[in-house]
Amino acid sequence: MNIVTKPYANAFINFAHDKPEILCLSADLTSSCEIDKFRDQYPNRFFSMGMTEQHTLSFCGGLAMEGYRPFFHTFSVFLYRRPYDQLINSVAYSNRKVRLMGFLPGITTPGGATHQAIEDIAVLRSVPNMTILETGDATEVETVLEVADAVDGPVYVRVLRGLVPRLFTTPFQFNQLRLLNHGKDILVISAGITTEEAMRATKALTAAGVNIMHVHVSTLKPFATDALLELIEMVKYGIVTIENHTVIGGLGSIVADILAEYGIGKRLIKLGLQDTFAHGASRPYLMKKFGLDAIALVHAIEKLLGSTTNISETDLQTVRLDEVHSVAKAEAL
């Protein structure tokens, strides 16, 4: 396992090079979305649309109607907030094969509230026909393209960029939970950048005698409900979800809906942004401030257990995944 630099850049070129019907679109953020190499190699299949997200989504809908498969690249927040009306009418309502590749999801950017897509999953889950995928490591970034392109309809993908840890050895699998640790006390469900933090916490908790069932989620809509129900039945004390998103409408809400619908009386703690905007700062700072890191997860598990594990932040540093990560750097815009 290691750190991969710009895994999306080569992945998109390798995926699309022999597929002339795949077109690459940028909203004036070409290098920021790691598609400048594709632009240089395939200029006739690249469209720089400028900061015209509303127009670009309508254009994508038209391209898809003519048999092309447009991949629209920009920051996550610009794919749905500003052009929501066009997203509905030009893409989702007509169920077009448009792939919305969203970079800098949640608090992976120091750009503050205007650039942090913290409610994107909540918004887009409510849109009919929309599929939602989220990458959690370099392997998933490299392999999500085939998965997204196989969907018969619009797809929104939360993409990691820059220096991305390789946590997994197997590719992105559509609508499957990735079991990372087996245990019978607490079920931890993570997605995106929180999975690495959950892996760190799991190591320390296991050493402290707590049995953690840990699963990573990469398909948020649809959701692997049957598989989740089986895991919920196996654990004794309850469930903790941790996500790079507001706790309203995202992964935690998905799990809460399932618990309610199937009448399961187990405790759920949702970690994420607690109905608040974030602000500009480094990713590690924001993850700590808003409770998306390993120590926040440990505290939530202690709450479910009704006892302390005596795990400190110092202990968590000793089990840091040094082979896959170093101290995270603030992402530039």
N, C-alpha and C positions, 0 to 999 in steps of 0.2 A: 504494500500500500504506500502511496506517495501523494505529493501535491502535483496537480496537473495545471499547467498554464494555458488559459483560454481553450478549454476543451471543445467549446461550441464551434470555434472557427474552422477547424479541420473536419469536425463531424458533419457540419452542414455541406461543405464542399464534397466530402466523400459520399454523402447521402444523395445529393442532388445532381452530381456531375453527369450522370447518364440518364437523367430524367428531364428532357427538354420542356415538358409541360409544367415543371415546377419553376415558379418565378419568385424572385427575392425583392421585397420592398422595404424601404427604409424611410423613417420619418425624421430625416436630418440627424440621425444618431448612428451612422454607419459603423464607425470604428468603436463606438461605445457599446454596440451590440455584436461586435466581433464578426462582421460580415464584409469588411473591407477587402479581405483576400478573395472572397467570392466575387465581389464587384470587379476586381482587377482581372480575374480569370475568365469570368463570363459576363462581360459588360452588356451584352444584348439581352440578358435575362435579369438584369438588375434595374430597379426603378427607384430613384431618389425623389421622394414625393414632397420633401420639405415638411414644415410644421403644419400639415394639413390633415390631421387625423380623421376628421369627419369625411372629407373628400376621399381619403385613402381607403377607408372602410367601404364606401360605396363603390369605389373603383375595384376593390378586391371582390366584392359581390358580383360585379359585371364580369371580371376575369373568370371567376369560378363558373358562372353561367355559360361561358364559352368553352369550358373544358380544361382551363388551366387550373393549377393548384397553387394559389398565392400564399406565401409565407411572409407575413407582415411583422417586422422587427422594430420594437421601440421599448421604452421603459414601460413596465407593467401599468403604471398609473395612467399613462396616456392612451392605453388601449380601450379603456371603458369609461372613464369619468367624462372627458370632454366629448367623445363621439358616441355617447350611449344611444341616441336616437338612430344614428346610422347603423350601429351594431345590431340593433333590433330589426330594423326594417330592411336593410340591405344584405344582412348575413344570417342572423338567427331565424327570423320568420320564414325565410325561403330555404333554410337548412343547407346553405352553401358550404362547400369544402374550402373554407378559409382557415388558415392556421395562424393564430395570434400568439406570437412568441414574445412573452413579457419578461424583460430583464429588470434587475434590481427590485425584486418583490419585497414587500414588508420593510423591515428596518435594515436591509443590507446596503442602504445608501445613507450618507450623512446629509442628504439634500433637504431634510425636513419634511413637513407635512405635505408640501406641494409635490414632492417626488416619491413619497412613501406610500405604496399601495397596501394599505392595512385592512381594507374591507373588500378587496377584489373578489375573493372567494365567495363572500356573502352575497355580493351583488350578482355575480355571474352564475352562481348556483340557482338563482331564481329565474334565470333566462331559459325558456324551453329550447331544446335541441342542443344546448351547449355542453360539451365535455370539458372537464377540468383536470389537468395533469400538473404535478409538481415534482421537480427534480431535487434530489437530496445529496448527490455527490457527482463526481466527474463521470463515473460509469453511466449514471442515469442521464446526464447531459448528452453523452455521446450516443446513447441508444434510444432516446425518447423520440427522435424524428420519425423513425419507421413506425412507431406506435401511433404517434399523432396522425401520420399520413394515412394510416389504415382506417381511421374513423370516417364514417359516411355522414359528414356534417361538420359544423364549426368546432374548433378545438382551441382552448386557451391553455397555454403552457407557462408555468413559472420557471424561468431559466436562471441558473447560477452562472456567473461569469468570473473572469479574472483567475485568481488562484483558487482552485477548487480541490478539496481533499477527495481521494479515492477511498471510499469506505466499503464498497461492494465489488464482488468479482463476477456477479451475474447481471445480465442486462435488465433494463426496465421491462416489467411485465404488466400488461394492461389489466387493471381491476383485480390485482392480487396483492394481499398483504405480505410484506417481507418480514418473516420471523427472524429476529436477531438474538433473542435470548428466551429461554424457556424457564418458567417458574410458576409457583402456585399461590403467591401472596398478593401481588399487585400487578395489574395490567397497565403498562405504559404505552401510549400510542403517540407517535411523533411523526412530523412531516418536515420536509425541507431542511433548513439549517439547524433546526432543533434536534435532529436525530443524532448528530455528533455529540451534543450535550447530554442527551439521554444515554448514549453509549458510555460516556464518562461516568455518569451517575450510577449506571448499572454495575460497572466494575467495582466501585466503592461499596455499593449496597450489598453486592454479592459477598464481598469480603467481610461485611458486617453481619452476615447471616440472614439477609432479607432476600427472598426468592422473587425475582422480577421477571415477568413475562413482557418482553419488549417487541413491539411491531412497528415497522416503518410503513407509512402510507404514501403512495405516489399517485394514485388515482382517487380524486376527491368527488368526482361526479362522472359516471355512476360510482357506487360504493359497494365494497365487498361485504355486504351485510351478513350473509350466512357464515362466512369465515370468521367475522368478528363475534358473532353470537357464540360460536364454539369456544373461542378464547375466553369470552366473558364468563362462561360457565365454569371454566377451570380455575379461576382465581377466587380467593377467599375474602379479601378486604375491600376491593374496589378498583377504580380505574382513574388514571390521570392522563389527560391529553395535554400536549405541549405543542404550540404552533407559532409561526412567525406571522401573526395575523391577530385581529381583534377576536376576543372570545365569543363575540356575537356573530353567528352565522357561518363560522368556519368549521374546522375539524371538531372542536368541542361540541358545537351545536349539532353536527351530524351524529355524533355518538349519543348525545342526549336524546335526540329524536328516536334513535333506535331503541334505547333503553325504555323510553316511554311507550313506544308503539308495541313492544313485545312484553311489556309489563314486568321488566326486570328491576328488582329492588336492590340495586347495588349503588354505593356512593360513587359520585363522579366529581373530580376536581378539574377545572379547566384553567390551564396556564396559557397566557398570551397577553396581549394588550387589553387591559381591563376597561373597556369603553372610554378610551382616551387616545388622542393623537400623540405621536412621538415627536421628536425634534432632531435637529442636526447634531450628530455626534458619531463617534466610531461605533462599529457594530458590537464589539465586546462591551463597551459602556452601555449601549442601549439594551442589550440582552440582559445585563445585570440589573439595570434600573427598572426594567419592566417585567422582570421575572421570567425570562425565557432561557435561563442558563441552568447548569447542572445543580447548583446549590438550591435554586428555587424548586427544582424537581425533588431533591432530597427532602426539603422541608414539607412539600405537599405529601410525600409518601409517609413521612413521620406523622402527619396529621391523620392520615387514614389508618395507620397502625395504632395510633394512640400512645406512642412511645418515641423516645429519641434514639437515634442511631449513633450519636456523637461524631458524625462525619462533619468535618470542617472544610472550608475552602482550601486550606492547605492540603488536606487529604486528597481532595479532588485534583489538585495540581500534580500530585504524585502518580495519579492514574491517567493523566492527560494522554491523549492519543498522539504522542510525539511522533510516531511513525507516519501519521497522516496529516498532522497540522502543526502550526506554530502559532504564536500570538497573532491574532487576526489584525490585518491592517484596514484602516478606513478605506472604503471604496471611493474612488473619484467619480465624478459625473462623466 
